[in-house]
Amino acid sequence: MKIRAKYCPNCGSTNIKWINPLLWSLWHCYNCGYQGPVVLEDEELAREVQIEYEKRELEKS
């Protein structure tokens, strides 16, 4: 069985962890602060999310 990487749906980071098994599926991204039930497993999609996140962050500054 192959273990797939998990990616944050907000910033595309792999620095995302499953934080509370009692709440079924709650993930926390330690890069952008995202918390929610959704994670990405598609590396190409995660890269697109990263690019868009970086653009949004640049626009804020």
Backbone atoms as SQL, in Angstrom:
CREATE TABLE atoms (id INTEGER PRIMARY KEY, chain TEXT, resi INTEGER, resn TEXT, atom TEXT, x REAL, y REAL, z REAL);
INSERT INTO atoms VALUES
  (1, 'A', 1, 'MET', 'N', 0.827, -1.176, 0.000),
  (2, 'A', 1, 'MET', 'CA', 0.000, 0.000, 0.000),
  (3, 'A', 1, 'MET', 'C', 0.876, 1.245, 0.000),
  (4, 'A', 2, 'LYS', 'N', 0.631, 2.147, -0.937),
  (5, 'A', 2, 'LYS', 'CA', 1.425, 3.352, -1.065),
  (6, 'A', 2, 'LYS', 'C', 0.815, 4.471, -0.217),
  (7, 'A', 3, 'ILE', 'N', 1.634, 5.123, 0.585),
  (8, 'A', 3, 'ILE', 'CA', 1.168, 6.254, 1.390),
  (9, 'A', 3, 'ILE', 'C', 1.292, 7.516, 0.552),
  (10, 'A', 4, 'ARG', 'N', 0.185, 8.230, 0.420),
  (11, 'A', 4, 'ARG', 'CA', 0.168, 9.444, -0.380),
  (12, 'A', 4, 'ARG', 'C', 0.395, 10.654, 0.507),
  (13, 'A', 5, 'ALA', 'N', 1.129, 11.621, -0.033),
  (14, 'A', 5, 'ALA', 'CA', 1.363, 12.866, 0.693),
  (15, 'A', 5, 'ALA', 'C', 0.055, 13.633, 0.815),
  (16, 'A', 6, 'LYS', 'N', -0.068, 14.377, 1.878),
  (17, 'A', 6, 'LYS', 'CA', -1.224, 15.235, 2.106),
  (18, 'A', 6, 'LYS', 'C', -0.778, 16.684, 1.921),
  (19, 'A', 7, 'TYR', 'N', -1.638, 17.479, 1.286),
  (20, 'A', 7, 'TYR', 'CA', -1.328, 18.876, 1.006),
  (21, 'A', 7, 'TYR', 'C', -2.469, 19.761, 1.507),
  (22, 'A', 8, 'CYS', 'N', -2.116, 20.931, 1.994),
  (23, 'A', 8, 'CYS', 'CA', -3.106, 21.897, 2.452),
  (24, 'A', 8, 'CYS', 'C', -3.883, 22.439, 1.252),
  (25, 'A', 9, 'PRO', 'N', -5.216, 22.496, 1.334),
  (26, 'A', 9, 'PRO', 'CA', -6.009, 23.016, 0.218),
  (27, 'A', 9, 'PRO', 'C', -5.965, 24.542, 0.119),
  (28, 'A', 10, 'ASN', 'N', -5.408, 25.205, 1.133),
  (29, 'A', 10, 'ASN', 'CA', -5.321, 26.662, 1.116),
  (30, 'A', 10, 'ASN', 'C', -3.985, 27.155, 0.559),
  (31, 'A', 11, 'CYS', 'N', -2.878, 26.502, 0.970),
  (32, 'A', 11, 'CYS', 'CA', -1.555, 26.990, 0.550),
  (33, 'A', 11, 'CYS', 'C', -0.708, 25.942, -0.169),
  (34, 'A', 12, 'GLY', 'N', -1.142, 24.685, -0.189),
  (35, 'A', 12, 'GLY', 'CA', -0.411, 23.634, -0.889),
  (36, 'A', 12, 'GLY', 'C', 0.741, 23.028, -0.102),
  (37, 'A', 13, 'SER', 'N', 0.921, 23.433, 1.141),
  (38, 'A', 13, 'SER', 'CA', 2.019, 22.939, 1.972),
  (39, 'A', 13, 'SER', 'C', 1.805, 21.479, 2.381),
  (40, 'A', 14, 'THR', 'N', 2.905, 20.775, 2.598),
  (41, 'A', 14, 'THR', 'CA', 2.829, 19.419, 3.146),
  (42, 'A', 14, 'THR', 'C', 2.938, 19.441, 4.671),
  (43, 'A', 15, 'ASN', 'N', 3.062, 20.630, 5.241),
  (44, 'A', 15, 'ASN', 'CA', 3.172, 20.786, 6.690),
  (45, 'A', 15, 'ASN', 'C', 1.773, 20.794, 7.313),
  (46, 'A', 16, 'ILE', 'N', 1.002, 19.744, 7.025),
  (47, 'A', 16, 'ILE', 'CA', -0.373, 19.623, 7.489),
  (48, 'A', 16, 'ILE', 'C', -0.506, 18.311, 8.258),
  (49, 'A', 17, 'LYS', 'N', -1.169, 18.395, 9.394),
  (50, 'A', 17, 'LYS', 'CA', -1.287, 17.217, 10.270),
  (51, 'A', 17, 'LYS', 'C', -2.742, 16.997, 10.667),
  (52, 'A', 18, 'TRP', 'N', -3.075, 15.748, 10.878),
  (53, 'A', 18, 'TRP', 'CA', -4.386, 15.340, 11.384),
  (54, 'A', 18, 'TRP', 'C', -4.357, 15.616, 12.875),
  (55, 'A', 19, 'ILE', 'N', -5.189, 16.542, 13.361),
  (56, 'A', 19, 'ILE', 'CA', -5.018, 16.999, 14.735),
  (57, 'A', 19, 'ILE', 'C', -5.959, 16.399, 15.757),
  (58, 'A', 20, 'ASN', 'N', -7.095, 15.879, 15.348),
  (59, 'A', 20, 'ASN', 'CA', -8.004, 15.358, 16.357),
  (60, 'A', 20, 'ASN', 'C', -8.808, 14.184, 15.821),
  (61, 'A', 21, 'PRO', 'N', -8.359, 12.968, 16.093),
  (62, 'A', 21, 'PRO', 'CA', -9.094, 11.806, 15.598),
  (63, 'A', 21, 'PRO', 'C', -10.497, 11.691, 16.180),
  (64, 'A', 22, 'LEU', 'N', -10.771, 12.343, 17.299),
  (65, 'A', 22, 'LEU', 'CA', -12.110, 12.289, 17.883),
  (66, 'A', 22, 'LEU', 'C', -13.111, 13.098, 17.063),
  (67, 'A', 23, 'LEU', 'N', -12.620, 14.054, 16.289),
  (68, 'A', 23, 'LEU', 'CA', -13.486, 14.867, 15.433),
  (69, 'A', 23, 'LEU', 'C', -13.474, 14.335, 14.009),
  (70, 'A', 24, 'TRP', 'N', -13.283, 13.091, 13.829),
  (71, 'A', 24, 'TRP', 'CA', -13.258, 12.334, 12.583),
  (72, 'A', 24, 'TRP', 'C', -12.151, 12.785, 11.655),
  (73, 'A', 25, 'SER', 'N', -12.236, 13.964, 11.103),
  (74, 'A', 25, 'SER', 'CA', -11.217, 14.385, 10.151),
  (75, 'A', 25, 'SER', 'C', -10.994, 15.884, 10.266),
  (76, 'A', 26, 'LEU', 'N', -10.121, 16.278, 11.153),
  (77, 'A', 26, 'LEU', 'CA', -9.795, 17.692, 11.294),
  (78, 'A', 26, 'LEU', 'C', -8.298, 17.845, 11.079),
  (79, 'A', 27, 'TRP', 'N', -7.944, 18.637, 10.086),
  (80, 'A', 27, 'TRP', 'CA', -6.560, 18.853, 9.709),
  (81, 'A', 27, 'TRP', 'C', -6.148, 20.276, 10.055),
  (82, 'A', 28, 'HIS', 'N', -4.871, 20.451, 10.374),
  (83, 'A', 28, 'HIS', 'CA', -4.322, 21.776, 10.667),
  (84, 'A', 28, 'HIS', 'C', -3.044, 21.970, 9.864),
  (85, 'A', 29, 'CYS', 'N', -2.971, 23.094, 9.144),
  (86, 'A', 29, 'CYS', 'CA', -1.763, 23.433, 8.391),
  (87, 'A', 29, 'CYS', 'C', -0.914, 24.360, 9.243),
  (88, 'A', 30, 'TYR', 'N', 0.324, 23.967, 9.474),
  (89, 'A', 30, 'TYR', 'CA', 1.233, 24.762, 10.285),
  (90, 'A', 30, 'TYR', 'C', 1.938, 25.834, 9.463),
  (91, 'A', 31, 'ASN', 'N', 1.620, 25.904, 8.174),
  (92, 'A', 31, 'ASN', 'CA', 2.181, 26.940, 7.307),
  (93, 'A', 31, 'ASN', 'C', 1.258, 28.157, 7.252),
  (94, 'A', 32, 'CYS', 'N', -0.036, 27.950, 6.993),
  (95, 'A', 32, 'CYS', 'CA', -0.960, 29.078, 6.808),
  (96, 'A', 32, 'CYS', 'C', -2.044, 29.157, 7.879),
  (97, 'A', 33, 'GLY', 'N', -2.171, 28.134, 8.728),
  (98, 'A', 33, 'GLY', 'CA', -3.174, 28.155, 9.787),
  (99, 'A', 33, 'GLY', 'C', -4.504, 27.526, 9.409),
  (100, 'A', 34, 'TYR', 'N', -4.624, 27.016, 8.201),
  (101, 'A', 34, 'TYR', 'CA', -5.873, 26.360, 7.779),
  (102, 'A', 34, 'TYR', 'C', -6.262, 25.274, 8.765),
  (103, 'A', 35, 'GLN', 'N', -7.568, 25.184, 9.065),
  (104, 'A', 35, 'GLN', 'CA', -8.124, 24.060, 9.818),
  (105, 'A', 35, 'GLN', 'C', -9.405, 23.643, 9.126),
  (106, 'A', 36, 'GLY', 'N', -9.536, 22.368, 8.865),
  (107, 'A', 36, 'GLY', 'CA', -10.740, 21.882, 8.219),
  (108, 'A', 36, 'GLY', 'C', -10.650, 20.412, 7.875),
  (109, 'A', 37, 'PRO', 'N', -11.721, 19.890, 7.280),
  (110, 'A', 37, 'PRO', 'CA', -11.796, 18.461, 6.989),
  (111, 'A', 37, 'PRO', 'C', -11.196, 18.060, 5.644),
  (112, 'A', 38, 'VAL', 'N', -10.801, 19.031, 4.822),
  (113, 'A', 38, 'VAL', 'CA', -10.360, 18.734, 3.453),
  (114, 'A', 38, 'VAL', 'C', -8.845, 18.812, 3.340),
  (115, 'A', 39, 'VAL', 'N', -8.244, 17.816, 2.694),
  (116, 'A', 39, 'VAL', 'CA', -6.828, 17.853, 2.315),
  (117, 'A', 39, 'VAL', 'C', -6.724, 17.412, 0.862),
  (118, 'A', 40, 'LEU', 'N', -5.634, 17.811, 0.242),
  (119, 'A', 40, 'LEU', 'CA', -5.372, 17.400, -1.135),
  (120, 'A', 40, 'LEU', 'C', -4.393, 16.242, -1.132),
  (121, 'A', 41, 'GLU', 'N', -4.506, 15.372, -2.130),
  (122, 'A', 41, 'GLU', 'CA', -3.540, 14.286, -2.303),
  (123, 'A', 41, 'GLU', 'C', -2.916, 14.324, -3.689),
  (124, 'A', 42, 'ASP', 'N', -3.310, 15.280, -4.510),
  (125, 'A', 42, 'ASP', 'CA', -2.811, 15.417, -5.870),
  (126, 'A', 42, 'ASP', 'C', -1.666, 16.438, -5.894),
  (127, 'A', 43, 'GLU', 'N', -0.462, 15.981, -6.187),
  (128, 'A', 43, 'GLU', 'CA', 0.720, 16.838, -6.146),
  (129, 'A', 43, 'GLU', 'C', 0.639, 17.993, -7.154),
  (130, 'A', 44, 'GLU', 'N', 0.140, 17.723, -8.346),
  (131, 'A', 44, 'GLU', 'CA', 0.034, 18.781, -9.355),
  (132, 'A', 44, 'GLU', 'C', -0.965, 19.854, -8.924),
  (133, 'A', 45, 'LEU', 'N', -2.091, 19.452, -8.401),
  (134, 'A', 45, 'LEU', 'CA', -3.085, 20.403, -7.914),
  (135, 'A', 45, 'LEU', 'C', -2.516, 21.211, -6.740),
  (136, 'A', 46, 'ALA', 'N', -1.796, 20.550, -5.859),
  (137, 'A', 46, 'ALA', 'CA', -1.189, 21.234, -4.714),
  (138, 'A', 46, 'ALA', 'C', -0.195, 22.292, -5.194),
  (139, 'A', 47, 'ARG', 'N', 0.545, 22.001, -6.255),
  (140, 'A', 47, 'ARG', 'CA', 1.504, 22.989, -6.788),
  (141, 'A', 47, 'ARG', 'C', 0.756, 24.207, -7.329),
  (142, 'A', 48, 'GLU', 'N', -0.360, 23.994, -8.004),
  (143, 'A', 48, 'GLU', 'CA', -1.172, 25.114, -8.500),
  (144, 'A', 48, 'GLU', 'C', -1.704, 25.951, -7.334),
  (145, 'A', 49, 'VAL', 'N', -2.128, 25.281, -6.268),
  (146, 'A', 49, 'VAL', 'CA', -2.618, 25.977, -5.077),
  (147, 'A', 49, 'VAL', 'C', -1.488, 26.804, -4.463),
  (148, 'A', 50, 'GLN', 'N', -0.271, 26.246, -4.419),
  (149, 'A', 50, 'GLN', 'CA', 0.880, 26.966, -3.882),
  (150, 'A', 50, 'GLN', 'C', 1.140, 28.246, -4.664),
  (151, 'A', 51, 'ILE', 'N', 1.108, 28.157, -5.974),
  (152, 'A', 51, 'ILE', 'CA', 1.368, 29.322, -6.822),
  (153, 'A', 51, 'ILE', 'C', 0.325, 30.412, -6.562),
  (154, 'A', 52, 'GLU', 'N', -0.939, 30.037, -6.496),
  (155, 'A', 52, 'GLU', 'CA', -2.013, 31.009, -6.242),
  (156, 'A', 52, 'GLU', 'C', -1.897, 31.604, -4.835),
  (157, 'A', 53, 'TYR', 'N', -1.522, 30.792, -3.865),
  (158, 'A', 53, 'TYR', 'CA', -1.352, 31.274, -2.493),
  (159, 'A', 53, 'TYR', 'C', -0.223, 32.304, -2.435),
  (160, 'A', 54, 'GLU', 'N', 0.891, 32.000, -3.105),
  (161, 'A', 54, 'GLU', 'CA', 2.019, 32.926, -3.114),
  (162, 'A', 54, 'GLU', 'C', 1.641, 34.245, -3.778),
  (163, 'A', 55, 'LYS', 'N', 0.841, 34.197, -4.846),
  (164, 'A', 55, 'LYS', 'CA', 0.371, 35.419, -5.499),
  (165, 'A', 55, 'LYS', 'C', -0.480, 36.247, -4.537),
  (166, 'A', 56, 'ARG', 'N', -1.404, 35.582, -3.824),
  (167, 'A', 56, 'ARG', 'CA', -2.259, 36.306, -2.864),
  (168, 'A', 56, 'ARG', 'C', -1.443, 36.939, -1.760),
  (169, 'A', 57, 'GLU', 'N', -0.444, 36.228, -1.275),
  (170, 'A', 57, 'GLU', 'CA', 0.404, 36.753, -0.210),
  (171, 'A', 57, 'GLU', 'C', 1.212, 37.960, -0.688),
  (172, 'A', 58, 'LEU', 'N', 1.697, 37.926, -1.917),
  (173, 'A', 58, 'LEU', 'CA', 2.431, 39.056, -2.477),
  (174, 'A', 58, 'LEU', 'C', 1.536, 40.277, -2.623),
  (175, 'A', 59, 'GLU', 'N', 0.291, 40.060, -3.000),
  (176, 'A', 59, 'GLU', 'CA', -0.662, 41.166, -3.164),
  (177, 'A', 59, 'GLU', 'C', -0.968, 41.825, -1.824),
  (178, 'A', 60, 'LYS', 'N', -0.924, 41.070, -0.738),
  (179, 'A', 60, 'LYS', 'CA', -1.188, 41.617, 0.596),
  (180, 'A', 60, 'LYS', 'C', -0.087, 42.558, 1.052),
  (181, 'A', 61, 'SER', 'N', 1.156, 42.290, 0.603),
  (182, 'A', 61, 'SER', 'CA', 2.280, 43.098, 1.095),
  (183, 'A', 61, 'SER', 'C', 2.544, 44.320, 0.268);
